[in-house]
Amino acid sequence: MLDIQKIRADFPILTQKVNGKPLVYFDNGATTQKPQVVIDAIAKYYQEINANIHRGVHTLSQLATDAYEESRKKIQNHINAKFAHEVLFTSGTTHGINAVTNGFASILKPGDEILVSALEHHSNIVPWQMLCERTGAILRVIPMNTDGELIMAEYDKLLSDKTKVVTVNHISNALGTINPVKYMIDKAHEVGAAVLIDGAQAVPHLKPDVQELDCDFYVFSGHKLCGPTGTGVLYGKEEWLNKLPPYQGGGEMIKEVTFEKTTYAELPHKFEAGTPNIAGGIALGTAVDYMNEVGFDNIQQQEKELLEYGTQQLLTIEGLKIYGTAKEKTSVISFNIEGIHPYDIGTIIDKLGIAVRTGHHCAQPIMNFFEITGTIRASFAFYNTKEEIDSLVAAVKRAQNMLA
Ligand SMILES: *Cc1c(COP(=O)(O)O)cnc(C)c1O
C-alpha cells in the first residue's frame, strides 16, 4: 500500500491554501500536479547544462543532448517501443495528433473512411475533420451506449475495406471509460486500417505496451502524468513514420538543404524541427521515473478505492446523477445535480478550496448525447485521499443548499 502522506509530501503545491482553505485538487484530468523531482529537473537543466542539442561539439551541448536522448530511451522503455527513434517528442497530445493527420493528407483519397469514436476529445475530432476537408475522406462515428461504452457490434459493422484510419482514446477524459482498444486495433488491422490511440488520459493510470497493443500511433501529453506542460510524445511504428511526410520544416529535421531540393533527416529528427522544449523533455523522463517508482499497481489500487468511495459518497446527495457508468472506468466522476448549473456548483466549491472542472470538457458531442450542456468533473490522482472526497461531498451539499 502507498503511504499517501509521504507521497503528498513530494508535491509542494498540495500544502497550499486556496481561498483560505486547504487545497483539494480534483482536476487531475485537466493536468496533474508536479512532484519536486520534476520541478528540480527543470531548474537543474537551466542551472547546469543549458545549451542547444544535437548541434555543438562543446561539452554543455553534449551533456544536454545526452540528457534529452536518455529521456527518450526512458520513455521508449516505459511504453515498450521497439526503437527509441519511434518515440518523437511533441508539445502534447494535440501536436501529436496533428502531426499524424497532416501526414495522412498525402495518403488518403476521396471516399476513404476514418472512424472516430463518439467519446473523443475535440483534439481527436477536429484535426480529422480538417483532414477530411483536405482530402475528401469521410468521417464516421463509432457510437456509444448510455453507460458511455462504445458499441463494439456497431464498430464491427462500420469497418470495411474503405476504412483507412481508426482513432480512439484509450480512456475517455469526460467519462473515464476504458475502451477495448486491443480488440479495436486487431479488428482495424484485419481490414488494413491504421490505428491511432489517444493515450492522454491513460498514461496517468496505466503503463501502455505499444508492441502488445500493436497500435500504429500512440499519443500523450507530459503534463497529465506529473510532467511539465508543453511536452508530449508521439509514438509511431517505424514503417509508418518513414511513410508519412514531416509535419514541419526547419532546422534539425534535414539531411541536406539546397534551394533546389531538401532531403529529410532520419527518424526521430525528421519530425522534430526546430529547437525543442529541452528542459521539458528531460523533466518528462524524470516524471516517468517518478511514476514508476510510485508503481502503477499502487496507483491503480489507490485510484480504484477513491473511485469506489467517491461514487458511493456522491450518490448520497439527493438529485445527483453520474454520467459515465462503464464497467471499465478510471477515477473520473462526471456528475450533475438536478436543477442546478454545473458552473454554479463549481464556483461555490472553489470558494471552499476545491478544484473541479465544470463544462463540456472539450467533448461537446458527449454532452449532446446526454442532452446536457456540461457536467462537474472530479478526477482523482493517486495523491488524493478519502478525506478530500469527504470535503467535496460536504461542499457540494452546502452549494446545493445555497442554490436550492
Ligand atoms: C487532454 C486531452 C487531450 C489534449 O491534450 P493537450 O495536452 O491539451 O494537447 C486530448 N485527448 C484527451 C483524451 C485528453 O484528455
The ligand as an SDF file (V2000), in Angstrom:
LIG
                    3D

 15 15  0  0  0  0  0  0  0  0999 V2000
   -6.1320   16.4650  -22.5110 C   0  0  0  0  0  0  0  0  0  0  0  0
   -6.5250   15.6020  -23.6260 C   0  0  0  0  0  0  0  0  0  0  0  0
   -6.1650   15.8880  -24.9420 C   0  0  0  0  0  0  0  0  0  0  0  0
   -5.4180   17.1410  -25.3150 C   0  0  0  0  0  0  0  0  0  0  0  0
   -4.1830   17.2080  -24.6830 O   0  0  0  0  0  0  0  0  0  0  0  0
   -3.3010   18.5470  -24.7640 P   0  0  0  0  0  0  0  0  0  0  0  0
   -2.2730   18.3330  -23.7000 O   0  0  0  0  0  0  0  0  0  0  0  0
   -4.2130   19.6880  -24.4720 O   0  0  0  0  0  0  0  0  0  0  0  0
   -2.7250   18.6100  -26.1320 O   0  0  0  0  0  0  0  0  0  0  0  0
   -6.5470   15.0120  -25.9300 C   0  0  0  0  0  0  0  0  0  0  0  0
   -7.2370   13.9060  -25.6420 N   0  0  0  0  0  0  0  0  0  0  0  0
   -7.6110   13.5840  -24.3940 C   0  0  0  0  0  0  0  0  0  0  0  0
   -8.3600   12.3260  -24.1400 C   0  0  0  0  0  0  0  0  0  0  0  0
   -7.2700   14.4260  -23.3520 C   0  0  0  0  0  0  0  0  0  0  0  0
   -7.6440   14.1250  -22.1120 O   0  0  0  0  0  0  0  0  0  0  0  0
  1  2  1  0
  2  3  1  0
  2 14  2  0
  3  4  1  0
  3 10  2  0
  4  5  1  0
  5  6  1  0
  6  7  2  0
  6  8  1  0
  6  9  1  0
 10 11  1  0
 11 12  2  0
 12 13  1  0
 12 14  1  0
 14 15  1  0
M  END
$$$$
